[in-house]
Amino acid sequence: MGELRKIPGVGKKTEKDLIMLGYKNIESLKGEDPEKIYLKECEQKGCKVDRCQLYVYRCAVYYANEGEDRENKKWLGF
């Protein structure tokens, strides 16, 4: 299991997608724009990716920026 899989909601496929998009670890997601990550994935794949993936990216970026502060993540299901 890679480091990105430590993020709640990120499984094998999403980890693979994030790596393909240039995100190798949690630190690399800090300060990123989830919408831009999603649009970049759509562009690279040449199709509209399921919009649910955007929500996963939002959670991943939030997690990267906020660390392990689980109290503030209850609304995300962490």
C-alpha positions in Angstrom: 0.0 0.0 0.0 1.4 3.4 -1.0 1.2 6.5 1.1 -1.7 7.9 -0.8 -3.9 4.9 0.3 -3.6 6.2 3.9 -6.0 8.9 2.9 -9.6 7.8 3.8 -11.5 7.1 0.6 -8.5 6.6 -1.6 -8.2 3.0 -2.9 -6.0 1.3 -5.4 -7.5 2.9 -8.5 -7.6 6.4 -7.1 -4.0 6.1 -5.9 -3.0 5.0 -9.4 -4.9 7.9 -10.9 -3.2 10.4 -8.5 0.2 9.0 -9.3 -0.6 9.3 -13.0 -1.5 12.9 -12.4 1.8 13.6 -10.7 0.9 13.2 -7.0 3.3 10.8 -5.5 2.5 11.4 -1.8 0.2 13.2 0.6 2.6 16.2 0.8 2.3 16.7 -2.9 -1.5 17.3 -2.5 -1.1 20.2 -0.1 -2.4 23.5 -1.5 -3.7 21.8 -4.7 -7.1 22.6 -6.2 -9.3 19.5 -6.3 -11.3 20.9 -9.3 -8.0 21.3 -11.3 -7.0 17.7 -10.4 -10.3 16.4 -11.6 -10.2 18.4 -14.9 -6.7 17.3 -15.5 -7.8 13.7 -15.1 -10.7 14.2 -17.6 -8.3 15.7 -20.1 -5.7 13.0 -19.7 -8.3 10.2 -20.1 -10.1 12.0 -22.9 -13.5 11.7 -21.3 -15.6 13.0 -18.5 -14.7 11.1 -15.4 -17.5 10.3 -12.9 -18.0 13.5 -10.9 -17.8 11.4 -7.7 -14.0 11.4 -8.3 -14.0 15.2 -7.7 -15.4 14.6 -4.2 -12.7 12.1 -3.5 -10.1 14.6 -4.6 -11.7 17.3 -2.3 -11.4 15.0 0.6 -7.8 14.0 -0.2 -6.7 17.6 -0.5 -8.5 18.5 2.7 -6.8 15.6 4.4 -3.4 16.6 3.1 -3.8 20.2 4.3 -5.4 19.4 7.7 -3.4 16.3 8.7 -4.7 14.0 11.3 -7.1 16.4 13.0 -10.0 13.9 12.9 -12.3 16.1 15.0 -12.8 18.5 12.1 -13.3 15.7 9.7 -16.4 14.1 11.2 -18.5 15.6 8.3 -16.3 13.7 5.8 -16.8 10.4 7.6 -13.2 10.0 8.8 
